Amino acid sequence: MTLGTQADAGLRAGPREWLGLFVLTLPTILLALDATVLNLAVPHISADLRPTSAELLWIADIYGFMVAGFLVTMGTLGDRMGRRRLLMIGALGFGAASVLAATANTSETLILARALLGVTGATLMPSTLALITNMFKDPRQRGVAISVWVTCFSVGIAVGPILGGVLLEWFWWGSVFLLGVPVMVVLLVTGPLLLPEYRDDEAGRIDLASVVLSLVTVLPAIYGVKLLAEHGADGLSLGSIVVGAVFGVVFVKRQTRLADPLLDLRLFRSRAFSASLLVLLFGLGIMGGLYLFIAQYLQLVGGLSPVKAGLWLVPAAVALIVASSLTPALVRRVRPGFVVGGALSLSVVGYSLITQVGSTDGLPMLVSGFVLVYVGIGPMMVLGTDLVVGSAPPEKAGSAAAMSETGMEFGIALGIAGLGSIVTTVYRGEIADALPAGVPATASENARDTLAGAAEVGRSLPGQQGAQIVDAAREAFTSGLNLASGVGGAIVAALAVAAMVLLRHVPTSDQADEEDDAIAATEDELPTTIH
């Protein structure tokens, strides 16, 4: 056995690490569940707490704002204070905030609880991903571990609508928030036994000015993008984005001057790191934006209940799980850039299928296309995440993981805004021309605003007139979905080419192992000189 092989054997994870990985997947599943079940609970929350429209918007959005705003800070904080310690603190806080949300009796209390869930949730994903890099030092095992991590996120997305629908069928709306309590209890009990601690002992104190600058960069930018998606371009949305961009420039300049920055911009010198972030940003952005409108299609065009809509999404989630699971074996023989590029090419085929979906009998075509989209997303998530955290030095893994998660949050927000503007523009243009004569002005305005508004108008108007409005709205929305999918497919096609070009230098896992063994063997043959 060569010295290189011995070194590799010493790097390989054992049973304790694999059990620890199971513990780390628990918050991953939970956060995916939390992202899906709230949408189902909104009607029940509205009936019970009677929030204003502004309060309901904050109940839905404040969680995502807080997660996006605090990811960079929490990832770097974990590198300094200890990743396991931060994970435990976050788990305790998340569990407590879940109880507060479940028992809230006012809209203000629920908004506060959702904000606390966002702040504590921002500790979970970077900590789990950074700990994986500590526990699985062998690159091949790390790839498998990240594949499991991504797969569990997919499981959460798949079962979220179904589990949420069942809970809302039998219990009160707060039950969907209590899902987090037993998960966090298990994490708090088993984490100290199975998870290692890691901190960068040479890191300095966190620069509080950088923390503030990161928040006033991310929060206004995310808020502006969401306003852009919901209401189109106006002074508030564009102004918020500009404010975020200005503070972002100040933040970046400050990081370049600090000896121990909050965000180490030197990580971007790695082409694998930068290219992987780019692929994750736009790839997940397009998919996330399309997912929102597919969910609306299933319920408002297909006429499915939330639970049945969730069941129609299960095949795509299963495809994502399978594709993510097979990726580590595939990358042993094929370079990651070509795996990602090839997988994204399959996604392009899926987007093309969705462009052909009709407003009637379109479910089989829609689900088939979305399955292919998810097949392409799986390898991108696994390899993109692995390359991001694997390209960073161990002491910066938390910061790298946070940048990966922040990029995903921004990507999804941009995807919803960009594709949403396409769907909205097409919908409003077509529905305005298709409304029957004699519709009251208020009803006509509501029908032109959203598909949900048109469905409500259709139920309120008598006879054939209401049916005509609903049919026209469904046709207009489907046309918007078709065009948005075509634009998304074109962007993903360009992304596939970019992945193959920018990541072509990254070797297969077998080639990387051979290179490491060759280097280790060469070092073993060098003579030792004693002075």
Buried (B, 14 or more C-beta within 10 A) or exposed (E): EEBBBEBBEEBEBEEEBBEBBEBBBBBBBBBBBBBBBBBBBBEBBBEBBEBEEEBBBBBBBBBBBBBBBBBBBBBBBBBBBBBBBBBBBBBBBBBBBBBBBBEBEEBBBBBBBBBBBBBBBBBBBBBBBBBBBBBBBBBBBBBBBBBBBBBBBBBBBBBBBBBBBEBBEEEEBBBBBBBBBEBBEEBBEBBEEBBEEBBBEEBEEBBEEBBEBBBBBBBBBBBBBBBBBBEBEEEEBEEBBEBBEEBBEBBBEBBEEBEBBBBBEBBEEBBBBBBBBBBBBBBBBBBBBBBBBBBBBBBBBBEBEBBBBBBBBBBBBBBBBBBBBBBBEBBBEEBBBBBBBBBBBBBBBBBBBBBEBBBEEBBEBBBBBBBBBBBBBBBBBBBBBBBBBBBBEBBBBBBBBBBBBBBBBBBBBBBBBBBBBBBBBBBBBBBEEBBBEEBEEEBBEBBBBBBBBBBBBBEEBEEEBBEBBBBBBBBBBBBBBBBBBBBBBBBBBEBBEBBBEBBEEBBBBEEBBEEBBEEBEEEEEEEEEEE
